[in-house]
């Protein structure tokens, strides 16, 4: 992968998000204080509809991962379903 050949002048010309100064940080306020109505409209995620799952790390062969990922989004849930079926039959 080659590194883009942008100059600092290129970046400065398109930057609309300059680096914050100490003064900017001193004037900063929490999101809910800056946008109270918008903050009220944002709902936190509710309780899970299905039983909670346990987060874990598992090492799988590339063939298994490729197979499930080829089905698109939800591949981790499909692995879970396949394992649940295996557990039920054994």
C-alpha positions as a LaTeX table, in Angstrom:
\begin{tabular}{lrrr}
\hline
Residue & $x$ (\AA) & $y$ (\AA) & $z$ (\AA) \\
\hline
Unk1 & 0.00 & 0.00 & 0.00 \\
Unk2 & 1.48 & 3.32 & $-1.03$ \\
Unk3 & 1.33 & 6.36 & 1.16 \\
Unk4 & $-0.83$ & 9.23 & $-0.21$ \\
Unk5 & 1.23 & 12.18 & $-1.34$ \\
Unk6 & $-0.72$ & 14.93 & 0.37 \\
Unk7 & 1.11 & 18.00 & 1.51 \\
Unk8 & 0.30 & 19.91 & 4.67 \\
Unk9 & $-1.01$ & 22.70 & 2.41 \\
Unk10 & $-3.45$ & 20.19 & 0.84 \\
Unk11 & $-4.69$ & 19.15 & 4.27 \\
Unk12 & $-4.98$ & 22.75 & 5.46 \\
Unk13 & $-7.00$ & 23.66 & 2.35 \\
Unk14 & $-9.68$ & 21.03 & 3.02 \\
Unk15 & $-9.65$ & 20.94 & 6.82 \\
Unk16 & $-12.79$ & 22.19 & 8.50 \\
Unk17 & $-11.89$ & 20.51 & 11.77 \\
Unk18 & $-8.80$ & 22.28 & 13.11 \\
Unk19 & $-6.88$ & 20.97 & 16.09 \\
Unk20 & $-8.30$ & 22.20 & 19.40 \\
Unk21 & $-6.48$ & 24.82 & 21.41 \\
Unk22 & $-6.33$ & 25.11 & 25.21 \\
Unk23 & $-8.97$ & 27.84 & 24.90 \\
Unk24 & $-11.27$ & 25.48 & 22.96 \\
Unk25 & $-10.96$ & 22.83 & 25.68 \\
Unk26 & $-11.62$ & 25.42 & 28.39 \\
Unk27 & $-14.91$ & 26.45 & 26.68 \\
Unk28 & $-16.10$ & 22.88 & 26.03 \\
Unk29 & $-19.32$ & 21.67 & 27.65 \\
Unk30 & $-20.93$ & 18.21 & 27.81 \\
Unk31 & $-23.12$ & 17.18 & 24.86 \\
Unk32 & $-26.30$ & 17.16 & 26.97 \\
Unk33 & $-25.61$ & 20.74 & 28.05 \\
Unk34 & $-24.78$ & 21.98 & 24.55 \\
Unk35 & $-27.77$ & 20.24 & 22.87 \\
Unk36 & $-30.33$ & 19.46 & 25.61 \\
Unk37 & $-33.29$ & 18.78 & 23.30 \\
Unk38 & $-31.26$ & 16.47 & 21.07 \\
Unk39 & $-29.81$ & 14.71 & 24.11 \\
Unk40 & $-33.36$ & 14.05 & 25.40 \\
Unk41 & $-34.35$ & 12.52 & 22.07 \\
Unk42 & $-31.56$ & 9.93 & 22.12 \\
Unk43 & $-32.76$ & 6.79 & 23.86 \\
Unk44 & $-30.32$ & 4.36 & 25.38 \\
Unk45 & $-30.51$ & 0.79 & 24.23 \\
Unk46 & $-33.22$ & $-1.12$ & 26.06 \\
Unk47 & $-33.04$ & $-4.56$ & 27.63 \\
Unk48 & $-32.19$ & $-7.47$ & 25.37 \\
Unk49 & $-35.18$ & $-9.34$ & 23.96 \\
Unk50 & $-33.30$ & $-12.64$ & 23.95 \\
Unk51 & $-31.29$ & $-14.09$ & 26.81 \\
Unk52 & $-27.92$ & $-12.48$ & 27.24 \\
Unk53 & $-24.96$ & $-14.04$ & 25.51 \\
Unk54 & $-21.46$ & $-14.33$ & 26.90 \\
Unk55 & $-18.69$ & $-12.43$ & 25.15 \\
Unk56 & $-15.72$ & $-14.68$ & 24.48 \\
Unk57 & $-12.78$ & $-15.13$ & 22.16 \\
Unk58 & $-12.56$ & $-18.24$ & 20.02 \\
Unk59 & $-10.10$ & $-19.26$ & 17.33 \\
Unk60 & $-11.72$ & $-20.77$ & 14.25 \\
Unk61 & $-10.26$ & $-22.09$ & 11.02 \\
Unk62 & $-10.30$ & $-19.64$ & 8.10 \\
Unk63 & $-12.62$ & $-21.95$ & 6.16 \\
Unk64 & $-15.25$ & $-21.80$ & 8.90 \\
Unk65 & $-15.08$ & $-18.02$ & 9.20 \\
Unk66 & $-15.14$ & $-17.55$ & 5.41 \\
Unk67 & $-18.15$ & $-19.84$ & 5.09 \\
Unk68 & $-20.22$ & $-17.97$ & 7.66 \\
Unk69 & $-19.08$ & $-14.50$ & 6.56 \\
Unk70 & $-20.03$ & $-15.30$ & 2.96 \\
Unk71 & $-23.67$ & $-15.24$ & 4.12 \\
Unk72 & $-23.36$ & $-11.53$ & 4.97 \\
Unk73 & $-24.17$ & $-9.73$ & 8.22 \\
Unk74 & $-25.16$ & $-11.89$ & 11.15 \\
Unk75 & $-22.39$ & $-14.43$ & 10.60 \\
Unk76 & $-21.58$ & $-14.64$ & 14.32 \\
Unk77 & $-25.21$ & $-15.39$ & 15.13 \\
Unk78 & $-25.20$ & $-18.11$ & 12.47 \\
Unk79 & $-22.14$ & $-19.69$ & 14.08 \\
Unk80 & $-23.96$ & $-19.56$ & 17.43 \\
Unk81 & $-27.02$ & $-21.23$ & 15.90 \\
Unk82 & $-24.89$ & $-23.98$ & 14.32 \\
Unk83 & $-23.20$ & $-24.65$ & 17.66 \\
Unk84 & $-26.56$ & $-24.70$ & 19.48 \\
Unk85 & $-27.82$ & $-27.29$ & 16.99 \\
Unk86 & $-24.69$ & $-29.38$ & 17.55 \\
Unk87 & $-25.10$ & $-29.17$ & 21.34 \\
Unk88 & $-28.78$ & $-30.20$ & 21.09 \\
Unk89 & $-27.89$ & $-33.27$ & 19.01 \\
Unk90 & $-25.05$ & $-34.45$ & 21.25 \\
\hline
\end{tabular}
